[in-house]
Amino acid sequence: MGSLANAAALSWLWPPTLKTPTNIQLIGSEVAIAWSDGAETFFQMEKLRAASPSAEQRGEKDIFGQRHGGTDQRQFPGVIVLNWERVGNYAIRFDFSDGHRSGLYSYELLLELARTQAS
């Protein structure tokens, strides 16, 4: 099978309609993201910090399912986003005022967070 046939056979692995950020701004205590489909999402910075997907925040599970590390802290009063950077074509890394910057927020995660805060 040629490489084009392989690509076609695997096309379901990466949806071509994946929304991507077209504009990201820090506005007051919120992060505003405009998406490639025209949608906009707004995240409270403190809640974004609490949702960090990093091992530092959530811990890591071993092969037996035991969690190691992480924190139970769920509120980060006064924490703001100081800066952000894109990571490849799939995530954003936020620099928080408490020094945290190890979480990679995939576009998929950000869209899921937006869905849950809307419901």
Secondary structure, 3 states (H helix, E strand, C coil): CCHHHHHHHCHHHCCCCCCCEEEEEEECCEEEEEECCCCEEEEEHHHHHHCCCCHHHHCEECCCCCEECCCCCCCCCCCCEEEEEEECCCEEEEEECCCCCCCEEEHHHHHHHHHHHHC
